[in-house]
Amino acid sequence: MLNEERVKHMTKLAFYETKGGSDDMKISFYHKKDYIGFNTFWSVFWMTAAYIALVAVVCITFMGGLWETLESKQIMTIILAFIGIYLVLLIAYIRFVKNIYKRIHARAYHRVKKFKEELEQLEKMYEKEDGNE
């Protein structure tokens, strides 16, 4: 005979597994610091690549004719300004991204923990039913 409560439990667990449980499992598999560090590294890498591309476009577009009229001191000031802007953006971006990945990991870890607790409850239901028969 089917236990209606157990079927509801199994349906709930199956729904979670198909709607993002596998992603949560992958995320929670990592230690928190490893997950945050790995994803922060790649985010910073792509942010740096985008900044370099943006600086290149700006230099090509706006400074095409200016490079011949600028003195070396002015060129150095412009380069230092680009580096300064990059460092400010980098620090802000790292803080922002770390917080995001910290939240993502915490939420995934919590959902996986809840999923495991639900599995244990389901197992107890089976044991209770086997003990009654």
SVG drawing of the C-alpha trace seen along z (x, -y; Angstrom):
<svg xmlns="http://www.w3.org/2000/svg" viewBox="-2 -69 60 77">
<polyline fill="none" stroke="black" stroke-width="0.4" points="0.0,0.0 1.3,-3.5 2.0,-5.9 0.6,-9.3 3.0,-11.3 6.0,-9.4 4.9,-9.9 4.6,-13.7 8.1,-13.7 9.6,-11.8 7.9,-14.1 9.2,-17.2 12.7,-15.7 12.5,-14.7 11.3,-18.2 14.3,-19.8 16.7,-17.4 15.4,-18.3 15.0,-22.1 18.5,-23.0 19.6,-20.5 22.4,-19.3 23.8,-22.8 23.5,-23.2 25.3,-19.9 28.2,-21.1 28.4,-24.4 28.2,-22.9 30.8,-20.3 33.5,-23.1 34.7,-24.5 33.4,-28.0 36.8,-29.8 37.7,-27.6 34.4,-28.4 34.6,-32.1 38.3,-32.3 37.9,-30.3 35.0,-32.3 36.5,-35.6 39.7,-34.8 37.8,-34.2 35.5,-37.2 38.6,-39.4 40.3,-37.9 37.3,-38.7 36.9,-42.1 40.5,-42.9 40.2,-41.7 37.1,-43.9 38.9,-46.9 41.9,-46.4 39.7,-46.2 37.8,-49.3 41.1,-51.2 42.3,-50.1 39.0,-51.3 39.2,-54.6 42.9,-55.1 42.2,-54.3 39.1,-56.4 39.9,-59.5 43.6,-59.7 44.5,-58.9 45.7,-62.4 46.6,-63.4 49.5,-61.1 51.7,-63.2 51.0,-66.4 51.3,-65.1 54.6,-65.2 55.9,-62.2 54.9,-63.6 51.3,-64.0 51.3,-60.5 52.6,-59.1 49.8,-61.0 47.2,-59.5 48.7,-56.0 48.8,-56.5 45.1,-57.7 44.1,-54.5 46.0,-52.4 44.5,-54.3 41.0,-53.9 41.7,-50.2 42.8,-49.7 39.8,-51.4 37.5,-49.4 39.3,-46.2 39.1,-46.7 35.4,-47.6 34.7,-44.7 36.5,-42.1 34.5,-43.1 31.2,-43.0 31.9,-39.6 33.1,-38.0 29.9,-39.0 27.8,-37.6 29.7,-34.3 29.6,-34.0 25.8,-34.4 25.4,-31.9 27.5,-29.3 25.6,-29.9 22.2,-29.5 23.2,-26.4 24.8,-24.8 21.6,-25.5 19.4,-24.0 21.6,-20.9 21.6,-20.5 17.8,-20.8 17.6,-18.2 19.8,-15.8 17.6,-16.3 14.5,-15.5 16.2,-12.4 16.9,-11.3 13.2,-11.8 12.2,-9.7 14.6,-7.0 13.0,-7.0 9.6,-6.7 10.8,-3.6 12.3,-2.1 9.1,-2.8 7.0,-1.1 9.4,1.9 9.2,2.2 5.4,2.2 5.1,5.1"/>
</svg>
